[in-house]
Amino acid sequence: MANNLKDVLKVLLVCKNNIRYKRFAKREKISFQQAKIKVEERQNNWFKKIKKIHQITEKKLNNSKKYDLIIDTSYITPQAVLKKVLKLLKFKRASSQ
């Protein structure tokens, strides 16, 4: 959605499916199988909404070439994610001055 905006930092967060399901199951206190169904259902609904509003397919939205930073959150903490984003922001700021 921000592809043509050069001053917008575009970050894609990815995670291995099994880890996403486990996290959701733990957070919602449901079984792994229930979590898998709910996560996939929620994701599909989100992609449908994005496609309807912005006319962007899942494939285009997940095109890694469109992002400044891709972070696999499978084995890192939210704080580590933030550090990576801040590090890139600082680098971009320094290189633009």
N, C-alpha and C positions, 0 to 999 in steps of 0.2 A: 504494500500500500504506500510505502514511503520510498519506493525505488528511485524516483527521480529527485529526491530531496537529498542533496549532498551533505547538508549540515545535520542530518538525522543519523544517529548511530543505530544501525540495524543489527540486532542480536537474535540469534536463533538458539533456543534451549532445546536440547534433545536428551532422551533418556531411554535406556533399554526397557522394552515392554514389560518384562517380568519384574523389574524393579519398580516401574510405575504401578503395576498391579499390587505388588506387596505393600508399597507405601500407602496406596489408597485403602487397601484392606485393613491395614493397621489403624489408619486415621479414622475410618468409618466403622471399625470393629465388625467387619464382615469377612466371609471366607474369600480365599484367593479367587475361586471361580466366580463368585458374585462380583468381586471387584473387577475382574477381567471384563465381564459383560457390561458393567456400569461405565467403566473407563472408555471402552470402545464405543458404547452408545453415546456418551457425552462428547467424545471426540468427533464422531460422525455428525452429530447435531451441530457442533460448532463449525465444522467445515461446510455444512450445508448453509448455515447462516452467513458465513463469510462469502461463499459463492453467490448467494442471493443478493447481498448488500453491495459487494465490491466486484462481482464478476471475476473472481480469482479462484482457480482450481487448487485443490490440495497439492498437486504436483508443482504448480507455479509458486505457491506459498512456501513450499519446503525446498525450493531451489537454492542450494547452498551458495551459488554465485551471487545471489542478491543480498547477502549479509556481510557485514563488516567483521563479525565475530560469531563463531559457532561454539557453544559450550556443551559438552556432554556432562549432564548433571548426575549421571548414574552413581558415581562414587565420590562426589564432593559435597560439601556443605553449602547451604545458601550463602554463608559468609565468604566462602571461596569463590562462588559465582560472582558475588559483588566485587571482590578484589580484582577479578579478571576484567570486569567491565570498567571499573575505575582506572585500572592500569591502562587500558586502551584509550579511555577518555583523556587521561593525562598525556599520553603519547600523541594523540591527535591534536590536542591543544598546543603542545610544545612544537610540533612540526608545522603548525599553521601560523606560528608567530614569527 
